Amino acid sequence: MKLNNSSSRPLYEQLIHNIKDAIEKEVYLPGKKIPNEGELCDIYGVSRITVRRAIQELVEEGLLERKQGKGTFVCRRKLARELVTIDGFSNFSKQLGRKSSKKVLGCEEIKATKEIANALQLEVDSPVLKLSRIMYFDNEPFSIDVAHYSLERFPNLLKRIFDYDSTYEVLRNVYHVDMQASSSKKILTAVPATEKEAEHLECDMGDMLFNIDKTVYDDKGVPIHISMTKVPTTHIAFTIST
């Protein structure tokens, strides 16, 4: 894999081409660390100055990212998602042809705070199911999702929540909610990852996350559930159709 010193093409450009080729052929995988500077020098037979220039250009192109104290990583390919869609995570993964999985961080009955009660149109202290999960694509953490459901509207949901692959399937099949006729309101902001969020999402504390606050309504305008989803800004690009 040594570079051609006799070529009129600068060595750093040859190295850029080779690294891009390795990324394209999945020798270096998205989200994974590439060899360090010394290793790249040995692999390609070039100086550290050449390696640093090539890496810097690839960082500026958005193909690589440096993580302080950890090394240089291949940037994940951003997924595109329509911001106004109400499809759940399972449907989203099927559309992409990706393998999805979930890890439950917590599933418990709580009393509705004033904020939750207002959002779900309930009385304060009404029983609510709080469901917290990490969502995965191809065994890589993608997002953190915290959802709340009224247990007055959906009795025994705590016992039925895992009867199907997705929560929306439970709502359709057990509680006969017409999700096709539903609508949603979303508020999109960007926030830095906390230490715990960074641990769950395998990113650095302080990395920017999209924060999506969502309320889903039935065809009568009554809230079905509220949720807060956090996903690294490096993982997804939201689109809006007009």
C-alpha positions in Angstrom: 0.0 0.0 0.0 3.0 2.3 -0.3 2.5 5.5 -2.3 4.2 6.4 -5.5 7.0 8.8 -4.9 7.7 9.1 -8.6 4.2 10.4 -9.4 3.5 14.0 -10.2 0.6 13.8 -7.8 1.4 15.0 -4.3 1.7 12.3 -1.7 -0.9 13.8 0.5 -3.4 13.7 -2.4 -2.6 10.0 -3.0 -3.1 9.3 0.7 -6.5 11.1 0.6 -7.5 8.9 -2.3 -6.4 5.7 -0.6 -8.2 6.6 2.7 -11.4 7.5 0.8 -11.1 4.2 -1.1 -10.7 2.3 2.2 -13.8 4.0 3.6 -15.8 3.2 0.4 -14.7 -0.4 0.6 -15.6 -0.5 4.3 -12.0 -1.3 5.4 -12.5 1.7 7.7 -16.1 1.6 9.0 -18.4 4.5 9.8 -18.1 5.4 13.5 -14.9 3.4 13.9 -11.4 4.6 14.6 -8.8 4.6 11.8 -5.1 3.8 12.3 -3.2 6.5 14.2 -0.6 8.8 12.6 2.3 6.5 13.2 0.5 3.5 11.9 -0.6 5.4 8.7 3.0 6.4 8.2 4.1 2.8 8.3 1.2 1.5 6.1 1.7 4.1 3.4 5.4 4.9 3.7 5.0 8.6 4.2 5.9 11.2 6.8 3.7 12.5 9.7 3.5 15.9 7.9 1.9 14.2 4.9 -0.5 12.1 7.1 -1.6 15.2 9.1 -2.3 17.2 5.9 -4.4 14.4 4.4 -6.3 13.8 7.6 -7.0 17.5 8.0 -8.4 17.8 4.5 -10.6 14.7 5.1 -11.8 16.2 8.4 -12.7 19.4 6.5 -14.6 17.4 3.9 -16.6 15.8 6.7 -15.4 12.2 6.1 -13.3 12.0 9.3 -13.6 13.5 12.7 -11.1 13.9 15.5 -12.0 13.0 19.1 -9.6 14.5 21.6 -7.8 11.8 23.5 -9.3 9.0 21.4 -8.1 9.4 17.8 -9.6 9.9 14.4 -12.9 8.3 13.3 -14.8 7.8 10.1 -17.9 10.0 10.2 -21.2 8.1 10.3 -23.3 8.5 7.2 -26.2 10.8 8.1 -29.7 9.3 7.7 -32.4 11.5 6.2 -35.8 11.6 7.8 -38.8 13.7 7.1 -39.3 15.9 10.2 -43.1 15.9 10.0 -43.5 12.1 9.8 -45.2 10.3 12.7 -43.8 6.8 11.8 -42.3 5.1 14.8 -38.7 3.9 15.0 -39.5 0.4 13.8 -41.1 1.7 10.6 -38.3 4.1 10.0 -35.7 1.2 10.2 -37.8 -0.9 7.8 -37.9 1.9 5.3 -34.1 2.1 5.5 -33.6 -1.6 5.3 -31.6 -1.5 8.6 -31.7 -3.9 11.5 -33.1 -2.2 14.5 -33.2 -3.1 18.2 -34.0 -1.4 21.5 -32.7 -1.5 25.1 -35.1 -0.5 27.8 -33.6 1.8 30.4 -36.8 2.1 32.4 -40.5 1.3 32.2 -42.6 2.5 35.2 -45.8 4.0 36.3 -45.4 7.6 37.6 -47.7 10.5 38.6 -48.1 13.2 35.9 -46.2 16.4 36.7 -47.9 19.6 35.7 -45.9 19.7 32.5 -46.8 16.2 31.5 -50.4 16.6 32.6 -50.8 19.7 30.4 -49.2 18.0 27.4 -51.4 14.9 27.7 -54.5 16.9 28.8 -54.7 15.1 32.1 -55.1 16.1 35.8 -51.9 16.5 37.7 -50.9 13.2 39.5 -52.8 11.1 37.0 -51.2 7.7 36.4 -48.7 7.8 33.4 -46.4 5.2 31.9 -42.9 6.4 31.4 -40.9 4.4 28.9 -37.1 5.1 28.4 -35.1 3.4 25.7 -32.0 3.4 23.7 -32.6 2.8 20.0 -30.1 0.9 17.9 -29.3 0.6 14.1 -27.2 -2.4 13.3 -26.2 -2.7 17.0 -24.9 0.9 17.0 -26.7 3.3 19.4 -28.7 5.8 17.4 -31.0 7.7 19.9 -32.4 8.0 23.3 -36.2 8.1 23.6 -38.3 8.9 26.6 -42.1 8.6 26.1 -45.2 9.1 28.3 -48.6 7.5 27.9 -51.8 8.1 29.9 -52.7 4.9 31.9 -56.3 6.2 32.2 -56.6 6.1 28.4 -54.5 3.0 28.0 -55.1 0.8 31.1 -52.7 -2.1 31.6 -50.3 -0.7 29.1 -47.5 -1.4 31.5 -48.3 -5.1 31.1 -49.0 -5.0 27.4 -46.2 -2.7 26.2 -43.8 -5.5 25.2 -46.5 -7.7 23.5 -45.4 -6.4 20.1 -42.2 -5.3 18.4 -43.2 -1.6 18.5 -45.3 0.6 20.8 -47.4 1.8 17.9 -48.4 -1.8 17.2 -49.6 -2.2 20.7 -51.7 1.0 20.4 -53.2 -0.3 17.1 -53.8 -3.9 18.0 -54.7 -3.7 21.7 -56.3 -0.2 22.0 -57.5 0.2 18.4 -55.8 3.6 17.9 -55.9 4.6 14.2 -52.3 5.8 13.9 -52.7 6.5 10.2 -55.2 9.2 11.1 -53.0 10.8 13.8 -51.0 14.0 13.6 -48.1 15.4 15.5 -46.4 18.5 16.7 -42.6 18.6 17.0 -40.2 21.1 18.5 -36.6 20.7 17.3 -33.7 22.1 19.3 -30.0 21.3 19.7 -28.4 20.5 23.1 -25.0 19.3 24.4 -24.9 15.7 25.5 -24.7 15.1 29.3 -22.3 12.6 30.7 -25.0 9.9 31.0 -26.3 10.6 27.5 -22.8 10.4 26.0 -22.3 7.0 27.7 -25.5 5.7 26.2 -24.9 7.1 22.7 -21.2 6.3 22.7 -20.3 9.9 21.9 -18.4 12.6 23.9 -19.9 14.7 26.6 -20.8 18.0 25.1 -21.3 16.7 21.6 -24.4 18.3 20.1 -27.6 16.3 20.0 -30.9 17.0 18.2 -33.6 17.2 20.8 -37.1 16.4 19.4 -40.1 17.1 21.7 -43.1 15.4 20.1 -46.8 15.2 20.8 -48.9 12.8 18.8 -52.6 13.4 18.5 -55.5 11.2 17.4 -58.0 12.2 14.8 -60.0 14.1 17.4 -57.0 16.1 18.5 -56.6 14.2 21.8 -52.9 13.5 22.7 -51.9 9.8 22.3 -48.5 10.3 23.8 -45.6 12.7 24.2 -41.9 11.9 23.7 -38.5 13.4 23.9 -35.9 12.0 21.5 -32.2 12.8 21.5 -29.9 11.8 18.6 -26.4 13.0 17.7 -26.4 15.6 15.0 -23.8 13.5 13.2 -26.3 10.7 12.8 -29.3 12.3 10.9 -30.4 15.1 8.7 -34.0 16.2 8.9 -35.9 17.1 5.7 -39.1 19.2 5.4 -41.4 18.8 2.4 -43.5 21.8 1.4 
